[in-house]
Amino acid sequence: MNRILIRQSELDKTGRVVLCGRRANHILHTLKAVPGQPLRMGVISGPKGEGIVHKVTDDTVVMDCILDSGVPPPPAIDLLLALPRPKVMKRLWSPLAMMGLDQLVLTNAAKVERNYFDTHWLQPESYGPLMVLGLEQSGDTCLPRVSIRRRLKPFMEDELDTMFPKSRRLCAHPAEGGLHGPPALKYGERVLLAVGPEGGWTDFELNLLQEHGFELASIGGRTLRTDVACISVLAVINHLLGPK
């Protein structure tokens, strides 16, 4: 946990917060914090700042929070992801938040089983805590916004341009011969990345994506699992975009 995260509703009018449970246990037993010690903290989807430990007990920590004046800009990357198997999606929630996303759109594809959409891992009460864990690890406060679109073609035709009007659109697709794709990304450019199912996009879906401005890009000819592909490509894009 590289940043203690709280919700705005946990702060009182004086900027004080009382923590218990998992966060207090980490502060008490991992960080071994004492009164007067500063800790990195932040508000989920809000500003970063510093918390000064005011008081500790056996199971609670009281902190006085000093927050920055502004909210950090959101990450420059959005992800359009064909829904993977539920156990893979469970594994992905925390790393995706850790890598830094503004929006995550989960969609259908020809090789996505319909029952994948019935999993409880698509419920905010299930995935929310996992995403917060990812933010705590990364030290960020920007919680990705999640939406679900069960039909890819209507989404592409009716909503894509409204939701992502100015993004550079890239479609991850394995290719023989190593790295290939569009010219180098520019610092400050927004990117919408599309990652398909483990069985791959169909030719129809690839054509649909390209008709809507997606450029095919690859980091090699290997066919990767969804979780590995997402993290690998996001890491490359973060590197190419430069510092946040």
C-alpha positions, 0 to 999 in steps of 0.5 A: 500500500503506497498511498492510503486512500479514503472516500470523501465521506470519511473526512469530517469538517476539520479534515480528520479521518478515523481508520480501522480494519485493513488500512489501520492494520497496515498503518499500525503493523506494516508501516508501524506509524506513530503520532506525528508521522506523515503518510501519503494519502488521497481521496478516491477520485479526488486530490492527493495529499498527506495525512499526519497521524494524530492518534493510534489505538490497538485497532484504529488510526486517527489522521489529520489530512492535508489535501492538494488544491486540485484533483490529478488529471485522469490517465491518458488511456482508455480501454475497450475490452472484449469480456474475458472469462470471469476468473480472468476478469477477476484477476484483471481489475486490480492491475488495470487500475494499477496501470492507469485507465480513465475509462474501461468499456467491457463489450461482447465479441463473437468469441465471448461466451454469453454467460460471462456477462452473468458473473458477479465480478461485473458488479461494482461491489465486487470489483470496486475494492479490487480496483482500490487495491490497485490504486493503493499500490500505484499511488494514484487516486483516479478510479477508472470509470467502468461501463458495459456494452453487450453489443459491439457494433451498436456501441461502435456506431452510436456511442464511440465518437461521443465517448472518445471523440479525440482519442488515438484508436489502437487495436491490439492484434498479434502479428508475425515479425515483432513490433509494428503499428502506427507512428510513435505516440506523442506526449499528451495524446489520448489513446483508446486501446481495443483488446479482443477475446482470447480467441481473437477478433474475427475478421468482421470485428477487425474490419469494424474496428478499422472502419471506426478509426482503429489502427492495428498495432502489435508487440509481436507474433505471440498470442497472449492471454487477455490478462497478459496482453492488457498489461503488456500493451498498456505498459508499452503505451504508457512508456510511449506516452511519456510521463503523466 
